[in-house]
Amino acid sequence: MEIPRPRSRSSSTSSSTCSGSPLALDPSVLELLNSHLTEKAEEEARFKALEAEHVAARLAGLDVEDDDAGREDKPMISLDDYKKTFGEDWQLSQFWYSNEFADHLSTKLHGMCTRETKIAFMCSPTAFVSFQHMKQLPGAHVFEVDSRFAALSPRQFVPYDLDSPDDFPKKFQGFFDIVVVDPPFLNEVTNVKVSSTIRQIIKPKGKLLLITSTSIEDIFKKVYSEPPLGPLRKTALDVQHGQLANDFASWGNWDGAEEFGRD
Ligand SMILES: C[S@@+](CC[C@H](N)C(=O)[O-])C[C@H]1O[C@@H](n2cnc3c(N)ncnc32)[C@H](O)[C@@H]1O
């Protein structure tokens, strides 16, 4: 994986020393370990509660899958609750946006949407949560390999593994007005796979917003050069993560995308 380790982790355990007894842990390490285990247990309990809410809603007939028409969804959880419930899994290259950035992005995206807009958040669950928490659109969907996100809104979750780029429900062929994507790995092969899916699910004049590291900008000419995905223009968005120091930016395929994100 090319994304560097979060800053907080690399420094938190480096001062551990042996206390003399082979079984005794340094108290500061023990404290860290206990707080980590408590955090994980709380995260798990919140997740189970969220899942249980959806099961209860389904049993009560309030949550009908595959029905986009005219139905109000349960309110989306806040970003703070989301982050307490869905810890980052670094094996899946999960690094969540800062709340400030996610909300700024959502405000700008809502500015491009109507109630009827169909918008896909591919590999960008935090953006989906912020967007739906701000104002719910029935045509918003999150494409993700991590099935935990089904608990956010089962009807709007689309199981998606970029290693099977053609494997998605056929109803999404040419379906989306806007696609937001933050590919998990910073290389050409990942972008080729993801772009192959986007080419199939986006409308001919649809808008693509790609959020990624500036370090792979040179592959865009190969992967995103042709309509409907390109050419790409760098936007004014200042991309911020909670625990990642990478130089990220975003690019859009529409005329005037350079102004997207400007205050
Ligand atoms: C770099 S993160 C982007 C998340 C974004 N920063 C956010 O806060 O919403 C990439 C996302 O891709 C997802 N992912 C990892 N492997 C994947 C795969 N094989 N197919 C589809 N998505 C994948 C991860 O679960 C993660 O949410």
The ligand as an ORCA input file, in Angstrom:
! r2SCAN-3c Opt
* xyz 0 1
  C      -8.733      5.695      0.468
  S     -10.285      5.148      1.215
  C     -11.299      6.498      0.836
  C     -12.236      6.826      1.963
  C     -12.485      8.319      2.050
  N     -11.267      8.998      2.437
  C     -13.601      8.607      3.036
  O     -13.299      9.113      4.131
  O     -14.768      8.356      2.707
  C     -10.716      3.930      0.078
  C     -12.005      3.162      0.313
  O     -11.970      2.067     -0.625
  C     -12.514      0.917     -0.020
  N     -11.909     -0.271     -0.636
  C     -10.786     -0.936     -0.272
  N     -10.579     -1.989     -1.098
  C     -11.599     -1.993     -1.999
  C     -11.958     -2.835     -3.086
  N     -11.220     -3.907     -3.414
  N     -13.060     -2.546     -3.788
  C     -13.833     -1.469     -3.464
  N     -13.554     -0.625     -2.435
  C     -12.457     -0.884     -1.707
  C     -12.176      1.047      1.463
  O     -13.098      0.317      2.251
  C     -12.226      2.559      1.681
  O     -13.459      2.973      2.184
*
